[in-house]
Structure formats: C-alpha cells, structure tokens
Amino acid sequence: MLTPKKQQLLLDRLKAYQKRFLSGSIPDDLDESGTRIMINHFLTDVLGYTALEEVRTEYMIKGTYADYMVQLEGKRYFLVEVKAFSINLNEGHLRQAVNYGANEGVEWAVLTNGRQVDCYRILFEKPIRHQQVFSINLSQAQGLKAATEFLQYLTRDGIIRGSLEYLWNKSLALTPASMAKILLCSDMISLVRKRVNNSFETRFTDEQIQHAVYRIITEKLDLQDFRMPRLTKKEKPVRRMQSQGSEIVSESSVITIRPD
C-alpha cells in the first residue's frame, strides 16, 4: 500500500518509538495515563496524524469515553482504546473497545497497551461480531520490519488511499470460508479433475472431484507424512508466430507445484 520509501520511513519511526519507550527505560508498572503519552507519540510521530485535529482524545460515546478517535476531514476511521503498559490485553478490554465502535458506528477498533497492537474489524450484523485482523508486538526490534507490513494500513498516508478496505479484503480473501468457496467453484473443480485424470490415468466426474475436495476441507486429516508442495515458476517453450511477414516471439510462464 505504501511506497517502499514511505515503508522505510515508517520502519525508521517505529525503531525510534521502540528505542524511546520499549527498550527498558519505561517502568513495568506504568499506569494507563502514562501509557497514553506513549500512544500520543505513536499516533502522531509513527502513524503521521495531526494532534487535536485528526486525533480526538476522550471521545464521548453515549455517556462514556473512548481514549482516541482518529478522523480525517471529519470522517471517523478507527478508535483506539488504551490499557496500562503494565498489564496484558484481555477479552474484557476487547469487549469494551468493540462496544465503543458498535455504539458509534465505527468499523475499526485498535486495542493497545503500548507494546501490543491489536486491530479489529467490527461487523454490524445481528448480533454484532468482530474479527481480529492483526496482532503485533513492538517490544522486539527484530520484529519491527514485519510490523510495518500491518501498520502501514493504519497510517495517515494509507488511510487516504483507502487502506482499511484493502486490508479487510485481503484479510477476507484468505479465510477458510473464502478459500473453500473458491476451491469448490466449477472452474476450479474442472481444473482439478483434469489434473487428477491425467495424473492417475483414470476418469472422474466433476461431482466426484467436488465431493473429494469437500472432504479435504471439512474432515480432519492425518498429515504426519505430508509436506507442503513448493511453488516454482516453470518457463514454457518460446512460441514463435508469423504475422504480416514479421516474426513475433511470445513468451509466457505458469506457476506449477513441485514437491520438495
């Protein structure tokens, strides 16, 4: 979502945050009010939002207060609920954050204690549900590069480019339910049938293959001796075509699965 240059800038900012707040200089018994000072820096210095204008503190929601509401040009994008640096995040904290978002109609909630950052999508269904999109720990410097892959979607630059919807679509795409629908669609079943028929020199119908794939999805299998196939790129032979007296070279490649 962010350009490589802006990803590097985000990584540099994360390193500065980690060095300042998470390298052992902060007391383990830091309370929630002290943790909010850390989060002020995280939202402005790391994620790039403007204090006061784009980061609203103590945001009132039906008589209670969410710690932060992040907004751009009056549109609310996500709320942030902060817990003390000295405690671990738990289900009670999550329910509080989700309730704030549900009551305010905000689809995204971030729960943090300054060390751990958990991001949730609130699903406005009956009943209200939520789904964790990512959870990262910023305490270890060696893990910060991987953290940027997720935090880029919460940055101001990312939000402007529609990063939250992209993140949600990316998250949905790899869920078991989404993958099952794709694997069981007619085009995929036909492709698998042809591969099976050629590999085993036999003939199966689409219905038989569909039932077999369904069993793979729904049944618990013993995979003790199974190894994940490795994806490799295999070049097809160069195909030459003649067009109006001139020679055109057409090259293409396909992804194949080859066991280790």
ZAGU-758100 format. One record per residue (C-alpha): residue number from 1; residue in one letter; chain; x, y, z. Coordinates in steps of 0.001 Angstrom, whole numbers. Example, Ala and Ser with C-alpha at 12.3 -4.5 7.8 and 13.67 -1.06 7.14 Angstrom:
<nodes>
+-----+------+-----+---------+---------+---------+
| seq | type | mol |       X |       Y |       Z |
+-----+------+-----+---------+---------+---------+
|   1 |    A |   A |   12300 |   -4500 |    7800 |
|   2 |    S |   A |   13670 |   -1060 |    7140 |
+-----+------+-----+---------+---------+---------+
</nodes>
This chain:
<nodes>
+-----+------+-----+---------+---------+---------+
| seq | type | mol |       X |       Y |       Z |
+-----+------+-----+---------+---------+---------+
|   1 |    M |   A |       0 |       0 |       0 |
|   2 |    L |   A |    2760 |    2494 |     931 |
|   3 |    T |   A |    5636 |    3111 |   -1423 |
|   4 |    P |   A |    8959 |    1473 |    -465 |
|   5 |    K |   A |   10285 |    4887 |     564 |
|   6 |    K |   A |    7349 |    5528 |    2896 |
|   7 |    Q |   A |    7561 |    1986 |    4284 |
|   8 |    Q |   A |   11184 |    2637 |    5178 |
|   9 |    L |   A |   10180 |    5922 |    6821 |
|  10 |    L |   A |    7530 |    4058 |    8841 |
|  11 |    L |   A |   10127 |    1487 |    9892 |
|  12 |    D |   A |   12512 |    4242 |   10994 |
|  13 |    R |   A |    9754 |    5838 |   13051 |
|  14 |    L |   A |    8887 |    2500 |   14639 |
|  15 |    K |   A |   12526 |    1966 |   15565 |
|  16 |    A |   A |   12615 |    5388 |   17219 |
|  17 |    Y |   A |    9406 |    4583 |   19145 |
|  18 |    Q |   A |   10759 |    1197 |   20221 |
|  19 |    K |   A |   14065 |    2698 |   21352 |
|  20 |    R |   A |   12399 |    5515 |   23275 |
|  21 |    F |   A |    9626 |    3600 |   25005 |
|  22 |    L |   A |   10214 |    -150 |   24776 |
|  23 |    S |   A |   13940 |    -646 |   25303 |
|  24 |    G |   A |   13711 |    -951 |   29085 |
|  25 |    S |   A |   13547 |    2709 |   30058 |
|  26 |    I |   A |    9821 |    2594 |   30860 |
|  27 |    P |   A |    8921 |    1196 |   34319 |
|  28 |    D |   A |    6965 |   -2055 |   34240 |
|  29 |    D |   A |    4273 |    -568 |   36497 |
|  30 |    L |   A |    3461 |    2347 |   34173 |
|  31 |    D |   A |    -229 |    3171 |   34518 |
|  32 |    E |   A |   -2819 |    3931 |   31837 |
|  33 |    S |   A |   -2354 |    7709 |   31923 |
|  34 |    G |   A |    1379 |    7278 |   31320 |
|  35 |    T |   A |     710 |    4792 |   28539 |
|  36 |    R |   A |   -1446 |    7371 |   26782 |
|  37 |    I |   A |    1607 |    9601 |   26484 |
|  38 |    M |   A |    3255 |    6779 |   24554 |
|  39 |    I |   A |     206 |    6395 |   22331 |
|  40 |    N |   A |     144 |   10140 |   21628 |
|  41 |    H |   A |    3600 |    9735 |   20088 |
|  42 |    F |   A |    2608 |    6521 |   18327 |
|  43 |    L |   A |    -376 |    8117 |   16579 |
|  44 |    T |   A |    1387 |   11343 |   15615 |
|  45 |    D |   A |    5105 |   10541 |   15255 |
|  46 |    V |   A |    4732 |    6994 |   13884 |
|  47 |    L |   A |    1401 |    6884 |   12056 |
|  48 |    G |   A |    1562 |   10513 |   10945 |
|  49 |    Y |   A |   -1674 |   12066 |   12233 |
|  50 |    T |   A |   -2043 |   15669 |   13346 |
|  51 |    A |   A |   -2688 |   16069 |   17053 |
|  52 |    L |   A |   -6053 |   17526 |   18096 |
|  53 |    E |   A |   -7372 |   17964 |   14559 |
|  54 |    E |   A |   -7080 |   14325 |   13450 |
|  55 |    V |   A |   -6592 |   12628 |   16813 |
|  56 |    R |   A |   -9505 |   13280 |   19145 |
|  57 |    T |   A |   -8876 |   12356 |   22777 |
|  58 |    E |   A |  -11516 |   11329 |   25325 |
|  59 |    Y |   A |  -14086 |   10936 |   22557 |
|  60 |    M |   A |  -17590 |   10789 |   24062 |
|  61 |    I |   A |  -19747 |    7833 |   23044 |
|  62 |    K |   A |  -23161 |    7600 |   24721 |
|  63 |    G |   A |  -22005 |    8888 |   28070 |
|  64 |    T |   A |  -18668 |    7044 |   28085 |
|  65 |    Y |   A |  -15310 |    7957 |   26602 |
|  66 |    A |   A |  -13104 |    6175 |   24108 |
|  67 |    D |   A |   -9455 |    7096 |   24540 |
|  68 |    Y |   A |   -8920 |    8199 |   20930 |
|  69 |    M |   A |  -10872 |    8638 |   17727 |
|  70 |    V |   A |   -8834 |    9027 |   14530 |
|  71 |    Q |   A |  -10541 |   11071 |   11832 |
|  72 |    L |   A |   -9693 |   12836 |    8587 |
|  73 |    E |   A |  -11769 |   15735 |    7304 |
|  74 |    G |   A |  -14492 |   14894 |    9794 |
|  75 |    K |   A |  -14767 |   11221 |    8815 |
|  76 |    R |   A |  -14090 |    8785 |   11657 |
|  77 |    Y |   A |  -11895 |    5853 |   10634 |
|  78 |    F |   A |  -10906 |    3984 |   13775 |
|  79 |    L |   A |  -10948 |    4300 |   17541 |
|  80 |    V |   A |   -8095 |    3438 |   19872 |
|  81 |    E |   A |   -8599 |    2012 |   23346 |
|  82 |    V |   A |   -5546 |    2176 |   25601 |
|  83 |    K |   A |   -4749 |     -38 |   28566 |
|  84 |    A |   A |   -1859 |     271 |   31004 |
|  85 |    F |   A |    1598 |    -709 |   29820 |
|  86 |    S |   A |    1880 |   -2881 |   32928 |
|  87 |    I |   A |    -999 |   -5249 |   32045 |
|  88 |    N |   A |   -1713 |   -7675 |   29242 |
|  89 |    L |   A |   -4690 |   -7154 |   26943 |
|  90 |    N |   A |   -7654 |   -9440 |   27599 |
|  91 |    E |   A |  -11190 |  -10246 |   26431 |
|  92 |    G |   A |  -12727 |   -7660 |   28753 |
|  93 |    H |   A |  -10665 |   -4905 |   27153 |
|  94 |    L |   A |  -11669 |   -6153 |   23717 |
|  95 |    R |   A |  -15388 |   -6113 |   24564 |
|  96 |    Q |   A |  -15047 |   -2524 |   25741 |
|  97 |    A |   A |  -13367 |   -1415 |   22508 |
|  98 |    V |   A |  -15888 |   -3268 |   20335 |
|  99 |    N |   A |  -18809 |   -1802 |   22273 |
| 100 |    Y |   A |  -17454 |    1705 |   21730 |
| 101 |    G |   A |  -17178 |    1103 |   17995 |
| 102 |    A |   A |  -20599 |    -541 |   17754 |
| 103 |    N |   A |  -22297 |    2303 |   19634 |
| 104 |    E |   A |  -20633 |    4940 |   17457 |
| 105 |    G |   A |  -20938 |    3127 |   14118 |
| 106 |    V |   A |  -17166 |    2899 |   13623 |
| 107 |    E |   A |  -15985 |    -245 |   11837 |
| 108 |    W |   A |  -12407 |    -392 |   13112 |
| 109 |    A |   A |  -11033 |    -601 |   16645 |
| 110 |    V |   A |   -7435 |    -726 |   17837 |
| 111 |    L |   A |   -6613 |   -2064 |   21304 |
| 112 |    T |   A |   -3139 |   -1406 |   22708 |
| 113 |    N |   A |   -1026 |   -1232 |   25850 |
| 114 |    G |   A |    1836 |     485 |   24052 |
| 115 |    R |   A |    3636 |   -2814 |   23495 |
| 116 |    Q |   A |     984 |   -4862 |   21748 |
| 117 |    V |   A |   -1270 |   -3518 |   18996 |
| 118 |    D |   A |   -4415 |   -5488 |   18131 |
| 119 |    C |   A |   -6605 |   -4382 |   15224 |
| 120 |    Y |   A |  -10230 |   -5487 |   14848 |
| 121 |    R |   A |  -12964 |   -5074 |   12282 |
| 122 |    I |   A |  -16419 |   -4639 |   13817 |
| 123 |    L |   A |  -19111 |   -6438 |   11851 |
| 124 |    F |   A |  -22506 |   -4777 |   12051 |
| 125 |    E |   A |  -24582 |   -7907 |   11910 |
| 126 |    K |   A |  -27183 |   -9396 |   14240 |
| 127 |    P |   A |  -25655 |   -9907 |   16703 |
| 128 |    I |   A |  -22679 |   -7543 |   16427 |
| 129 |    R |   A |  -19495 |   -9503 |   15788 |
| 130 |    H |   A |  -15818 |   -8687 |   15491 |
| 131 |    Q |   A |  -12832 |  -10225 |   13743 |
| 132 |    Q |   A |   -9193 |   -9722 |   14581 |
| 133 |    V |   A |   -7275 |   -8591 |   11514 |
| 134 |    F |   A |   -3802 |   -8465 |   13046 |
| 135 |    S |   A |   -1943 |   -8516 |   16346 |
| 136 |    I |   A |    1659 |   -7315 |   16617 |
| 137 |    N |   A |    4193 |   -6865 |   19405 |
| 138 |    L |   A |    6502 |   -3866 |   19144 |
| 139 |    S |   A |    8815 |   -4823 |   22020 |
| 140 |    Q |   A |   11399 |   -6634 |   19896 |
| 141 |    A |   A |   13385 |   -4555 |   17430 |
| 142 |    Q |   A |   13905 |   -7513 |   15092 |
| 143 |    G |   A |   10145 |   -7801 |   14592 |
| 144 |    L |   A |    9546 |   -4210 |   13544 |
| 145 |    K |   A |   10027 |   -4776 |    9819 |
| 146 |    A |   A |    7234 |   -7349 |    9829 |
| 147 |    A |   A |    5113 |   -4959 |   11912 |
| 148 |    T |   A |    5305 |   -2304 |    9191 |
| 149 |    E |   A |    3524 |   -4709 |    6817 |
| 150 |    F |   A |     433 |   -4340 |    9019 |
| 151 |    L |   A |     807 |    -845 |   10468 |
| 152 |    Q |   A |    1082 |     744 |    7019 |
| 153 |    Y |   A |   -2694 |     278 |    6702 |
| 154 |    L |   A |   -3279 |    2436 |    9795 |
| 155 |    T |   A |   -1037 |    5304 |    8733 |
| 156 |    R |   A |   -2427 |    8610 |    7572 |
| 157 |    D |   A |    -932 |    8093 |    4110 |
| 158 |    G |   A |   -2516 |    4661 |    3917 |
| 159 |    I |   A |   -5947 |    5803 |    5086 |
| 160 |    I |   A |   -6035 |    8483 |    2394 |
| 161 |    R |   A |   -5528 |    5731 |    -209 |
| 162 |    G |   A |   -8309 |    3513 |    1135 |
| 163 |    S |   A |   -6010 |    1156 |    3015 |
| 164 |    L |   A |   -8555 |    -108 |    5541 |
| 165 |    E |   A |  -10894 |   -1545 |    2926 |
| 166 |    Y |   A |   -7909 |   -3057 |    1124 |
| 167 |    L |   A |   -6745 |   -4611 |    4408 |
| 168 |    W |   A |  -10206 |   -6022 |    5084 |
| 169 |    N |   A |  -10496 |   -7526 |    1606 |
| 170 |    K |   A |   -7022 |   -9013 |    1973 |
| 171 |    S |   A |   -7986 |  -10489 |    5335 |
| 172 |    L |   A |  -11246 |  -11933 |    3998 |
| 173 |    A |   A |   -9596 |  -13467 |     952 |
| 174 |    L |   A |   -7561 |  -15996 |    2927 |
| 175 |    T |   A |  -10198 |  -17064 |    5438 |
| 176 |    P |   A |  -11142 |  -20767 |    5329 |
| 177 |    A |   A |  -14673 |  -19869 |    4177 |
| 178 |    S |   A |  -13434 |  -17738 |    1269 |
| 179 |    M |   A |  -10867 |  -20294 |     188 |
| 180 |    A |   A |  -13446 |  -23094 |     401 |
| 181 |    K |   A |  -15811 |  -21219 |   -1946 |
| 182 |    I |   A |  -13021 |  -20731 |   -4464 |
| 183 |    L |   A |  -11838 |  -24331 |   -4283 |
| 184 |    L |   A |  -15385 |  -25649 |   -4778 |
| 185 |    C |   A |  -16340 |  -23406 |   -7707 |
| 186 |    S |   A |  -16972 |  -25085 |  -11058 |
| 187 |    D |   A |  -13889 |  -23694 |  -12817 |
| 188 |    M |   A |  -11542 |  -24892 |  -10081 |
| 189 |    I |   A |  -13203 |  -28300 |   -9856 |
| 190 |    S |   A |  -12855 |  -28756 |  -13623 |
| 191 |    L |   A |   -9166 |  -27859 |  -13437 |
| 192 |    V |   A |   -8560 |  -30305 |  -10583 |
| 193 |    R |   A |  -10487 |  -33062 |  -12400 |
| 194 |    K |   A |   -8288 |  -32725 |  -15484 |
| 195 |    R |   A |   -5147 |  -32807 |  -13355 |
| 196 |    V |   A |   -6323 |  -35874 |  -11409 |
| 197 |    N |   A |   -7421 |  -37721 |  -14541 |
| 198 |    N |   A |   -4066 |  -37095 |  -16221 |
| 199 |    S |   A |   -2011 |  -37938 |  -13135 |
| 200 |    F |   A |   -3786 |  -41206 |  -12346 |
| 201 |    E |   A |   -4782 |  -42192 |  -15897 |
| 202 |    T |   A |   -8422 |  -42586 |  -14971 |
| 203 |    R |   A |  -11640 |  -40658 |  -15332 |
| 204 |    F |   A |  -13691 |  -38841 |  -12708 |
| 205 |    T |   A |  -16682 |  -36553 |  -12993 |
| 206 |    D |   A |  -16818 |  -33001 |  -11649 |
| 207 |    E |   A |  -19235 |  -34174 |   -8953 |
| 208 |    Q |   A |  -16820 |  -36832 |   -7715 |
| 209 |    I |   A |  -13962 |  -34329 |   -7566 |
| 210 |    Q |   A |  -16157 |  -31792 |   -5801 |
| 211 |    H |   A |  -17055 |  -34324 |   -3088 |
| 212 |    A |   A |  -13381 |  -35224 |   -2662 |
| 213 |    V |   A |  -12339 |  -31567 |   -2295 |
| 214 |    Y |   A |  -15210 |  -31006 |     137 |
| 215 |    R |   A |  -13908 |  -33860 |    2268 |
| 216 |    I |   A |  -10462 |  -32268 |    2339 |
| 217 |    I |   A |  -11987 |  -29004 |    3553 |
| 218 |    T |   A |  -14311 |  -30450 |    6183 |
| 219 |    E |   A |  -12583 |  -33561 |    7524 |
| 220 |    K |   A |   -9614 |  -33723 |    9862 |
| 221 |    L |   A |   -6775 |  -35427 |    8023 |
| 222 |    D |   A |   -3674 |  -37172 |    9278 |
| 223 |    L |   A |    -902 |  -35058 |    7743 |
| 224 |    Q |   A |    2014 |  -36601 |    9609 |
| 225 |    D |   A |    3832 |  -37598 |    6423 |
| 226 |    F |   A |    2532 |  -34758 |    4270 |
| 227 |    R |   A |    4848 |  -31973 |    3152 |
| 228 |    M |   A |    3632 |  -28685 |    1719 |
| 229 |    P |   A |    4383 |  -28586 |   -2026 |
| 230 |    R |   A |    6706 |  -25835 |   -3133 |
| 231 |    L |   A |    5550 |  -23348 |   -5763 |
| 232 |    T |   A |    8056 |  -22906 |   -8559 |
| 233 |    K |   A |    7961 |  -20977 |  -11797 |
| 234 |    K |   A |    8338 |  -23051 |  -14917 |
| 235 |    E |   A |    9108 |  -21425 |  -18219 |
| 236 |    K |   A |    7082 |  -22548 |  -21224 |
| 237 |    P |   A |    8936 |  -23027 |  -24508 |
| 238 |    V |   A |    9199 |  -19903 |  -26575 |
| 239 |    R |   A |    6428 |  -19869 |  -29142 |
| 240 |    R |   A |    7113 |  -18146 |  -32439 |
| 241 |    M |   A |    4346 |  -16771 |  -34634 |
| 242 |    Q |   A |    4370 |  -15203 |  -38050 |
| 243 |    S |   A |    2385 |  -12010 |  -38504 |
| 244 |    Q |   A |    2368 |   -9994 |  -41739 |
| 245 |    G |   A |    5817 |  -11142 |  -42711 |
| 246 |    S |   A |    7449 |  -10326 |  -39388 |
| 247 |    E |   A |    8357 |  -12723 |  -36610 |
| 248 |    I |   A |    6704 |  -12250 |  -33210 |
| 249 |    V |   A |    8147 |  -14007 |  -30165 |
| 250 |    S |   A |    5639 |  -14827 |  -27447 |
| 251 |    E |   A |    6816 |  -15968 |  -24011 |
| 252 |    S |   A |    4718 |  -16983 |  -21032 |
| 253 |    S |   A |    5206 |  -18736 |  -17727 |
| 254 |    V |   A |    2952 |  -20670 |  -15372 |
| 255 |    I |   A |    3108 |  -21494 |  -11706 |
| 256 |    T |   A |    3389 |  -25206 |  -11045 |
| 257 |    I |   A |    3538 |  -27222 |   -7833 |
| 258 |    R |   A |    6576 |  -29396 |   -7310 |
| 259 |    P |   A |    7168 |  -31474 |   -4145 |
| 260 |    D |   A |   10396 |  -30808 |   -2286 |
+-----+------+-----+---------+---------+---------+
</nodes>
